[in-house]
Amino acid sequence: MAGMDARQLRYFVTVARLGSFSEAARRLHIAQPALSRHVKALEEQLGVQLLTRESRGVRPTRSGEDLLAHAGHLLEQLDLLPQLVGSRSRRISGRVVIGLPTSASAVIAAPLLTAAIARLPQVRVHLIESLSGYLQEWIESGRLDLAIVYDPHPNPAIRIDPILVEDLWLVGGPGSLPTDRQSLPFRELSRFPLVLPGATHSHRRLVEGLAERQATPLNLLAEIDSLTVQKAMLASGNAYTILARGAIHAELAAGSLQALRIVDPVISRTVTLATALSRSQSLACAALAKLTLEIANELAAAGVWTGLPGGKSG
């Protein structure tokens, strides 16, 4: 619309994403009454109500959601213009902090860092491993620029790019699983002594939630948050665990571990790349995000990271 005020648009986007005029005013360093007037002026200009005021804050109306979906992207591009214009005379540079869950790190960390060093030599990548739930919290708080997270809960302050949907497998040491089978019904899991992550781990909650719905008791030997220690326990032949196949791709190829896909029902989770929208995305961050998605797609195409790209697990 002619005469659209980019500043008012930015004010609206910040309020809508944070769900609070007071919090948005603090982030924008503007008085709350003045912020309210700007959003009201934008509503009058567009002729629609953009926000619904509630006791605990505000939420976008349907018109507000439509505007938010388009305005957020436009403002991100606007923020990048100075860097894009100047990029002809200089290489992309800067520091980017990316968080990876341990199982995803086992698949993508090395190829991603190798590609980043070769293709983005002036970008300094700081990689942090942690639990998926913590990573989403750190994205929301601004501690991370990017993170791979599993089944993220909805948050208007985060952009989510789906990578793939991966299934989970029962994993054991060499000779511990039958070689004439490709899969294992969920109900048979109770026969296997398991080591799983702690109760706060999203992976553990996913497995236990499905076990409860299927009335299938699990035989839990120990809680181990370390993927390295889990693999050592499996190699000893004393335990089994439940993992995505990509996390043990190298061990399966070497024959040091075995795996059966869990079915009836399958256990699946969505792997996504999360980016904080409340922060102005740097050119370095945008480049690493693009590279992360490219490397993930290459690993999926090569059969290293198994799953259905952006779809539903079968």
N, C-alpha and C positions, 0 to 999 in steps of 0.2 A: 504494500500500500504506500502511495506517495506520502512523503512527510513522516514516515515511521521513524521514531526516535530510538536509536540503537541503545542509548543509555536506559531508557524506560524498559526496553525489551530485556536487557540484561538484569535489571532490577526484578522484573516479573519472574524470569527464569530462576534466579537465586531464591526468591521467596517460595516458588512452587517446589523446587527441589528440596529445600530445607524444611518446608511445611511450617514455617514460623516467620512472622514479620520481625520479631525481636532478634532472632538469631541471624536473619538475613541483614538486618540493620547493623549488627555487630560485625559481620563479615565484610560488609560493603563500606563500613565507616561512614554511615549516614544516619541522621536522626530518624527514629521510627515514624513520627508523623509525616515527615517529608517523603519517606519511602512509600507510605500509604497513599499520599497524594499522587505520586508518580504512577503507581499501579492503577489507581482510580482513573487518572487521565488516559492511560492506555486503554482501559475498558471502555471509556466514553468514546475514544477515537474509533475503536473497532465496533462499538455498538453491541457488545456482548459482555456477560459476566464471566470473568476468567477464574476467579477464586471463590470458594465457599468458606466463609468464616465459621469456625467451630470453637467449642470451649477449649480444646487442646491445641489449637493452631488453625491452619488453613489447608485446604486440599484443592487441586485444580478441578474445575467443572469439565464437562466434555469438551467444550470449546477451548478451555485452558489446556487440556491434555493435547489437543490438536496443535495448538500454538507451541506448546513446550516441545513436542516431537520435532518440529521444524526449526524453531528458534535456537534450540540448543546447538544443533549442528551448524547453523549459520554463524553463530557467535564464535564457535570454535574456529571456524575458517577465518573469520575476521581477525581473531587473535593471532593466527598464524601468518597473516599477510606480510607483516614486516620481515619475518624470518624467511618466508618464501621468496620475497623480492630480493633479499640480500644473499640468498643461497647460491646464486650464480658465481659469485666471487669468492665463496668460501665453502669448505666442506661442512657437513653436519657435525656438530660437536655438542658436548654437554655430558651430564651425568644422569643416568636413569637407574632407578631402583626397581627391580622386579622380584616378586615373590613366587615361589613354586612349592606346591605340596611335594612331599618326599617321593611318592610314587610317580608323579609327573616329571619330577626332576630326573629320575632314573632314565626316563625316555628322552627328554628334550634338552636338558641342561647342556650337555657337551656339544651336540650339533648346533644349538642356538648360539652358544658362546663362540664356537669356532667360526660360524657365519658372521657374527657381529664383529669379531676381530678383523676378518677379511674385508667385509663390505662397509663397515662403519668404524674405521680405525680411530677416529677422533671422538667416539662416544665411549665413555667409561661406564661399563655395566656393573652394577652392584647386585648380586644375586643372593636372595635370602630364602632358606628352606624353613617351612613351618607347616602347621596344620591349616587346612583349607579355611576353617572357621576364623582362625586368627588372621589369615591373609585378607579376608573380606573386611574385617574390622579395621585393619591397618590401611586398606584402600580408602575406607570411609573417613578415617581420621587424617589422611594425607601423608602417612608415613611411607607408603609405597606409591610409585607411579603406575605400575602395572602388576597384575597378579593372575595366575591361573588358579581358578577356584572350581570346586565341584558343586553343582546344584545350588547356585547362589540364591539367597532369599531376595525378593524384589526390593529395590531401593532406587528412588528417582535420582539419587546423587551419583549413581554408578551406571556406566554404559557397559553392556554385556554383549560380547561377540561369541556366539557358539563355535566351538571347535569340532567336537564330535560327541557321540554317545557311546560309551564303552561298557561292556559287560564284565562282571567279576567271575573269577575262576577259583576252584579249589586247587591249592598248590601243595605239593609234597616233595620229598627228596627222591633221588633216583631209585626206581624199583618199588616205590611206595603206592603207586596207583596202577590200575589195570591198563595195559596198552591196547586192548581190543575195544576200548570205549572212547568216545569223543566228548561225552557229557555225563553229568551226574544230576539226578533229580534232587531238588532242594531238600526233600524229606529225608534223604540219606545222609545229610550233613551231621546228624546227631551221632553217627558212628565214628566220627573223626575227632581226635583231641586237637583243639585249636589254640593258636596264639593269635591274638587280635590287638589292635590299638586300644588305648584307654577309652573310658565311657564318653568322654567329651569329643572324641574324634567323629567326624561326620560319617566316615567309612563304617565305624562300629555301630553308630546309630542306625544307619541304613540296613546293615545285616540283621541286627537284633530286632528292628521294627518289623522286618519281613518275617523273621523266625516266629515272632509272637503272633502275627496274623496267620501264619501257616501252622500254628500249634506244633512247631518243631523245636524241641529243646536243644541248645547248643552245649557241647562239652568244652568249656573254656579252661585251658591249663594255666595260662598266664596272659597278662596285659603287657604288650611291648610296643612302644611308640617308634622304635628304631627299625627301619626297614632292613638295615644291615644285620641286626641281631635276629630279626625274624628269619632271614634267609639262612643264617648260621644254624638256627634251631631246626629248620627244615632239612638242611644238608646232613644233620646228625641222625635224622630218621626218627626223632622223638616227637615230632609235632607236624601239624599242617596249618595253613593259613588261607585267607581269602584275599586275592589281589586282582588287579587288572592285569591282563596278559602283557601289556607293554612294559610294565615295571620289571618283568622277569624275562624279557625278550632274549637277552644275551645268555642267560642261564638255560633257557629252553633250547636254544640253538646248540649250546655246548653239551646238553644232556645232563647237566648237574641238578636240574629240577624238572618235575613233571607237573602237568596241569590238566584239569578237566573243567569244561565250561559248565557252570551251574544253570540248570533249566527247570521248568515246571514249578515255579516261575523263574525267569532269569532275574539276576540282580544287576541293575544298570544305573548309571549316573551320567549326568551331562557335564562335559568338560568345557569350560568357558574361559575367555580372556576378559578380565575386568579392568576398567579404567575409571579413575575418579573424574567426574565431570565438574566438580566444584573447583578444580585447579585448571589453570590455563595450560593446555598441553603444549609442551615444547616440541620443536621440530625433531629433536633427538628422540623424545618419547614416542612421537608418531611413527618415526622410522623403525624403532625397535618393536613397536606393536605390530606394524605391518610385517616385519621380518619374522616375528614369533608365529603369526598366523601362517606365513608361507612355509616355515620349517615344519610346523605341525601338520600341514597338508601334505608335505613331501614325505614325512614319516608315516602318515596314514596310507598314502599311495604305495609306499614300499612294503607295507604290511608289518612295520615295526610297531606302530601305534594303532592297534586294531579297534575299530568302531565304525559307526555310521556317521558320516559328516553331516552335522546339523539336523539329523533326523531322529527317528525313534528307534530304540533298540528292538531287535526282533527275537 
